[in-house]
Amino acid sequence: MKIQKAPDNLPSRFIYELIERCNYNCIHCFVPHRLKGPTTSEAINISNKVVDSGIPSISWTGGEPYLRKDLFDIMKHTRQGDVIHTINTNGSLINEDIAKRTREFFKLVRVSIYGSNNTFYRNTGGVRKYNYETSLKAIETFLECGLPVQVNFPIISPNVEDIEIVSKEINKRFGNSIEELVYIPSIKIGEKRDDNYHYPSLGEITEYVSNFSNNMSFPVRYFIWKPGKHMLLKADTNVYAHPIFNNEKGYLRIGNIFEESIEELWSKFPIEFKEDHRNLTPSVDYLA
């Protein structure tokens, strides 16, 4: 499959928040968990608008996108074109049937793990129905169905033991079947977090994992937050630059997806953020 480079008048990736709602209440999350998102027909119109624009990659996210009962109906009516469709999930709702249906439409799944058995309950805001093993089982199910998997590990506190436990367990269970493991430091947006909450820096995380990351069977990457790094379509159908630090909501509104073309929205994207966003080119190794 030949991947098209985004033209200069378009972003390299479009992040599509299909729903705000989630069945977790993670302490690091900045999604308010209120909106159901656009209707089915609106969601289809939006996705086809993005596909037809020529953007090479769409990252479907939430909230938890699998909470939308119409997810696969939306995808069935979304033109595929040459677009790389990827999806982000906490893995809680995944079974073999859902994984197989996911494979019909998506080229990559990103599964987030929110802690080991020791910390999952705390980090997810008191979730009891699901656990650490739920996340690992989702990864296993996707892989068994032939889907490439990237594992995201939000670092909610600088707990070196938890980071090492999770990383080594993923390596032990899945080895080089994983595309990559991405460590994502949590960040403070506005006043959402108590001042006593500690936000681990990239340097802290690097120090924690340096003793064992070279022994992983898959690539390890550190996610670096930069202002305006993402062009994000939220569930309210508004397009935002995200994140914006020291901002109550953490977003800078660009416009509404139904009122302007993708090119017009991109033309209004702050120039100081565009270079970082243009570097979000799709990873195509898993398509080789």
C-alpha positions in Angstrom: 0.0 0.0 0.0 1.5 3.3 -1.0 1.1 6.1 1.5 0.4 9.5 0.2 2.2 12.4 1.9 -0.2 15.2 3.0 -0.1 18.3 0.8 1.1 21.5 2.4 -2.4 22.8 2.8 -3.4 19.8 5.0 -2.4 18.3 8.3 -0.7 15.0 8.3 -3.1 13.4 10.8 -6.6 14.2 11.9 -7.6 13.1 15.4 -11.3 12.3 15.6 -12.9 12.2 19.1 -16.0 10.2 18.3 -17.4 10.2 21.8 -16.4 11.9 25.1 -17.9 9.2 27.3 -15.7 6.5 28.8 -16.2 3.6 31.2 -13.0 4.6 33.0 -12.5 7.8 35.0 -8.7 8.0 34.9 -7.2 10.6 37.1 -5.0 12.0 34.4 -7.8 12.4 31.7 -8.8 15.8 30.4 -11.9 14.6 28.6 -15.0 15.8 30.5 -17.0 12.6 29.7 -20.3 14.4 28.8 -21.0 14.3 25.1 -22.3 11.3 23.2 -20.8 12.8 20.0 -22.3 13.4 16.6 -25.2 11.3 15.3 -24.5 8.3 13.1 -25.2 10.2 9.9 -23.2 13.3 11.1 -20.3 11.1 12.0 -20.3 9.4 8.6 -20.5 12.8 6.9 -17.6 14.1 9.0 -15.4 11.0 8.3 -16.0 11.2 4.6 -15.2 14.9 4.5 -11.9 14.1 6.1 -11.1 11.2 3.9 -12.0 13.2 0.7 -9.8 16.0 1.8 -6.6 13.9 1.2 -5.4 13.7 4.8 -3.3 10.5 5.0 -4.2 9.4 8.5 -7.2 9.5 10.8 -6.9 8.5 14.4 -10.3 7.6 15.9 -10.5 8.1 19.6 -12.7 9.2 22.6 -13.5 8.8 25.4 -13.8 5.1 24.6 -14.8 4.8 21.0 -16.1 1.2 21.4 -18.9 2.6 23.6 -20.5 3.8 20.4 -22.8 1.0 19.3 -22.8 2.4 15.8 -19.0 2.4 15.4 -18.8 -0.2 12.7 -21.9 1.2 10.9 -20.0 4.5 10.7 -16.9 2.7 9.4 -18.9 0.7 6.9 -20.1 3.9 5.3 -16.8 5.7 5.6 -14.8 5.7 2.4 -11.4 4.1 2.9 -9.4 5.6 0.1 -5.7 5.7 0.8 -6.3 6.7 4.4 -4.7 5.0 7.3 -7.5 4.5 9.9 -6.2 3.8 13.5 -8.2 3.5 16.7 -7.4 4.2 20.3 -9.0 2.1 23.1 -8.7 1.1 26.7 -9.4 -2.4 25.6 -12.2 -3.1 28.1 -14.9 -4.0 25.6 -12.8 -6.2 23.2 -13.7 -9.7 22.3 -12.8 -11.9 19.3 -15.8 -10.7 17.2 -15.1 -7.0 17.9 -11.4 -7.5 17.1 -12.3 -9.2 13.8 -14.6 -6.4 12.8 -12.0 -3.9 13.8 -9.6 -5.6 11.4 -12.0 -4.8 8.5 -11.5 -1.1 8.8 -8.4 -0.2 10.9 -4.7 -0.6 10.2 -3.4 -0.2 13.7 -4.9 -0.4 17.2 -3.5 1.6 20.1 -4.3 0.0 23.5 -3.7 2.0 26.6 -2.7 0.4 29.9 -3.3 2.4 33.0 -1.4 0.4 35.6 -0.4 -2.9 37.0 -2.5 -5.0 39.3 -1.1 -2.8 42.1 -2.3 0.5 40.7 -5.0 -0.1 38.1 -7.9 0.7 40.5 -6.4 3.9 41.7 -5.3 5.2 38.3 -8.7 4.5 36.6 -10.7 6.3 39.2 -12.1 3.3 41.0 -12.9 0.9 38.1 -13.8 -2.5 39.5 -15.4 -4.3 36.5 -12.1 -4.3 34.5 -8.5 -4.7 35.5 -4.9 -4.9 34.3 -5.6 -8.4 32.8 -8.4 -6.9 30.8 -5.9 -4.6 29.0 -3.5 -7.5 28.4 -6.3 -9.7 27.1 -7.4 -7.0 24.6 -3.8 -6.8 23.2 -3.7 -10.6 22.9 -7.1 -10.7 21.1 -6.2 -8.0 18.6 -2.9 -9.7 17.8 -4.6 -13.1 17.4 -6.9 -11.5 14.8 -3.9 -10.2 12.9 -4.1 -6.5 13.9 -0.9 -4.5 14.6 -0.9 -3.2 18.1 0.8 -0.2 19.7 0.7 -0.1 23.5 0.3 3.3 25.1 1.3 3.6 28.7 0.2 6.9 30.4 2.6 7.6 33.2 0.2 8.8 35.9 2.8 9.0 38.6 6.6 8.4 38.7 6.2 4.9 40.1 9.3 3.1 38.7 8.1 -0.2 40.0 4.8 0.0 38.1 6.5 1.2 34.9 8.9 -1.7 35.0 6.3 -4.3 35.9 4.0 -3.3 33.0 6.9 -3.0 30.4 8.4 -6.3 31.3 5.0 -8.1 31.3 4.2 -6.8 27.9 7.6 -7.9 26.7 7.2 -11.3 28.3 3.7 -12.0 26.9 4.0 -10.4 23.4 7.6 -9.9 22.6 8.3 -8.5 19.1 4.6 -8.9 18.1 4.1 -5.4 19.5 4.7 -2.5 17.1 6.0 -0.3 19.9 5.5 0.7 23.5 4.9 4.5 24.0 5.4 6.1 27.4 3.1 9.1 27.7 3.6 11.5 30.6 0.4 13.0 32.1 0.2 16.8 31.8 -1.6 19.5 33.7 -4.3 21.4 31.8 -5.7 24.5 33.5 -6.7 23.8 37.1 -8.0 20.3 36.6 -5.5 18.7 38.9 -4.7 19.4 42.5 -1.4 21.2 43.0 -0.3 18.2 45.1 -0.5 15.9 42.0 2.9 15.2 40.6 3.4 15.4 36.8 6.4 13.3 35.8 8.8 15.0 33.4 10.2 13.3 30.3 13.6 13.3 32.1 12.1 11.4 35.0 10.5 8.8 32.9 13.7 8.4 30.8 15.7 7.8 34.0 13.2 5.3 35.3 13.2 3.1 32.2 16.8 3.4 31.0 17.8 0.4 33.0 15.5 -2.0 31.3 14.2 -0.5 28.0 17.1 -1.7 26.0 16.0 -5.3 26.8 12.6 -4.9 25.2 11.8 -6.9 22.1 10.0 -4.0 20.5 10.8 -0.3 20.0 10.2 2.0 23.0 9.3 5.6 22.5 8.6 8.6 24.7 5.7 10.9 23.8 6.6 14.5 23.9 3.7 17.0 24.5 4.1 20.3 22.7 1.5 23.1 22.5 -0.9 22.7 19.7 0.6 19.4 18.6 -2.7 17.9 17.6 -5.5 19.0 15.3 -8.4 17.5 17.2 -12.0 17.2 16.2 -13.9 16.9 19.5 -17.3 15.3 20.0 -18.9 18.7 19.9 -17.9 18.9 16.2 -15.5 21.7 16.8 -11.9 21.5 15.7 -9.2 22.5 18.2 -5.5 22.8 18.6 -4.5 20.6 21.5 -3.0 20.8 24.0 -2.8 24.5 25.1 -1.2 24.7 28.4 -2.4 27.2 31.1 -5.8 27.2 29.5 -8.9 26.2 31.4 -10.0 23.7 28.8 -6.7 22.9 27.3 -7.9 23.6 23.7 -7.8 26.4 21.3 -10.9 26.4 19.1 -10.2 26.7 15.4 -13.7 26.3 13.9 -16.6 23.9 13.3 -16.2 20.9 11.0 -19.7 21.5 9.4 -19.0 25.2 8.6 -15.6 25.1 6.9 -13.5 22.9 4.7 -10.5 21.0 6.1 -8.3 23.3 4.1 -9.9 26.4 5.6 -9.6 25.0 9.2 -5.9 24.1 8.6 -5.2 27.6 7.2 -6.4 29.0 10.6 -4.3 26.6 12.6 -1.7 28.7 14.5 1.5 28.9 12.4 3.7 28.3 15.5 2.1 24.9 15.9 2.1 23.7 12.3 5.6 22.3 12.1 5.1 19.9 15.0 1.8 18.8 13.6 3.2 18.2 10.1 5.7 15.9 11.7 2.9 13.5 12.8 3.4 11.5 9.7 1.8 8.0 9.7 4.0 5.0 10.7 3.8 2.6 7.8 6.1 -0.2 9.0 3.1 -2.4 9.8 1.9 -2.0 6.2 5.0 -3.4 4.6 
